[in-house]
Every structure is written in C-alpha cells, then in structure tokens.
Amino acid sequence: MLHTDADLAQVLHTGPFHLALRAALAVRGLPLQRVQHHLAGRGVKVGVTSLSYWQQGARRPQRAESLRAVRALEEVLGLPDRSLLRLLDDGDAREAERPAGRSYRSLVEASGVVERLITGLESPVDGGLHTVGHQERVRVGAHREMLGRDSQQVVRAHRDGVDRYLAIHHGDPGCDPSRVRVRAAENCRTGRVRWDAETGVLVAELLFDARLRAGETYLFGYGFEDGTAGTSSEYVRGFSFAGGQYVLQVRFDEQALPVRCRRFSRTSAGAARSARGDLTLSGQHRTVHLVEQGVRPGILGIDWDWA
C-alpha cells in the first residue's frame, strides 16, 4: 500500500514506526534476509523474526542494541538521519502504532462525558485512526455566536477494518446539543449521534465509504451547524493523541468584529495558556488562522476580545 517515495516521505513524517519501516522496505525493494545481511556487515546482529515483528507492529525496538539496529537500518535503507529513531522517542509527537495520548478527561472540562458517550457507541477511544492532517473553519455570527464549523480531515488507519470516525463537538456555554445539526460531506455519512445536554457535548459517528486496512489513508469532510449558544469568545481543539498538521481558521461576520485575536496552547484543560501570540484580522475576509505542523496531545485554540 505504501510503495512510492511520496508515500515513504509522508509516513516518515507522521509515523507510526512500523508503517514507516514497512514502507521503507517496500520502496527500497529489500527482503528481510538482505537487510539482515547488510546489518551484519555493519556489526549489528538482529534476527529476521525481530525485523518482521518490527514492521508488523507486533513488537517495538526498545533496548539499546535494538535502537542501535534501527540507526543502522536508516543507513541501510538510505533514510534521513534519525527519521526512524524519532518515531520511537517517547517524547515525540508522532510516536507509536497506537498513538500514546492522555485521557480526554484532562482536555475537556466536561470530565468523563466524552468517554461515556464514546463507550455508549461501543468504540475504542482512538478509533483505530490517527490524524495526518486536519483543516477546520469556524464561523462566528452577527450576534457573536458560533454559527458552526467545517472540517476536512485526513486520517491513517493503524489497524485493519476501520470504517468510521467519531467527531466531537463541544459547544459554547448555553449550547443545546439537541438542536445542533451534524452534516456529513464528502466520503462519509452520518451514523449514530449522542449528546449530553448539561455540558453541550455531542459525539457523532461518521461512516466511511470504505473499510480501511492498516496503513491506508482516508480523506473526509463534515461539519456541525450550531448557533444555539450565547456569545463566543474562543474556539479550542483538544488532541488526545499526537497527529499531523492542524489548521484552524475563524471567520467573523462583518457586523461583529473582535478588537483583538490571539492563538494559544494548553497542556490540559486546567493548565495555564502558553505560546500566546497576536493574530491579525484580514480586512476583506475577516479571518484569522493558526497552523501547527506537528500536533502534540493537549489543546490548541484561538480566543478573541469584543469591544
């Protein structure tokens, strides 16, 4: 499935490790026995069985001698320095077959609600997917309310058989999730929808047009039409797992323009805001945006002040 240089470059950027290794072996056209021979020539002993387990994701190189073998693998396969090793770094954002993440409980003040709704849909928290790219557009109306948001997302499956994504909407205070409309756009359709009236949290099941195999990517679009809450002063996106690029744009109605906009990040819902920076509102289109190249678990957002 990953047999071109472009595929290899992409998965070396996003991970996980086993798919990156598998893609490198496929693109270079080297069977495991030849790889073992080349490693031995560099004084590195590793079994074909271990190499097979690594590319399948059944095991993960962790010991010092295994990490030395991975460094040698980069040389044998002609890969950039540390391109495989960084996918094994516990501190790296693009780690793991199943992305390591913190509970959504620490990311959203509505503690436990998302987990409960997801459990009710009989789905694992990560859904078998990790994000390669996500572009999100938020619309703020003439009465300073969040009218809605649109997403275009690219995900990669890290196990076979994945055929759906759970999209989460957390409205502003006063949001009535029973009146929020879920809109499935390209390459998906709406499945089950669950919400919690007290917190304004809604979870929607988006069903894909195909069942994915491990390593396959999928592009789909969806949106939420809201407009049920009061004044909006920020939009935040919580990331339970590491991901790829994230782009957020906020568009304001010409009748309600903020006096100041800023980007920020937080490590958890209760943590202080950091990495703050002013954003300039474009004159003609009345938008601000942020771009994050390599998302880490935590929160990203844009807030704004009204006159």
Disulfide bonds with the S-S distance in Angstrom:
none
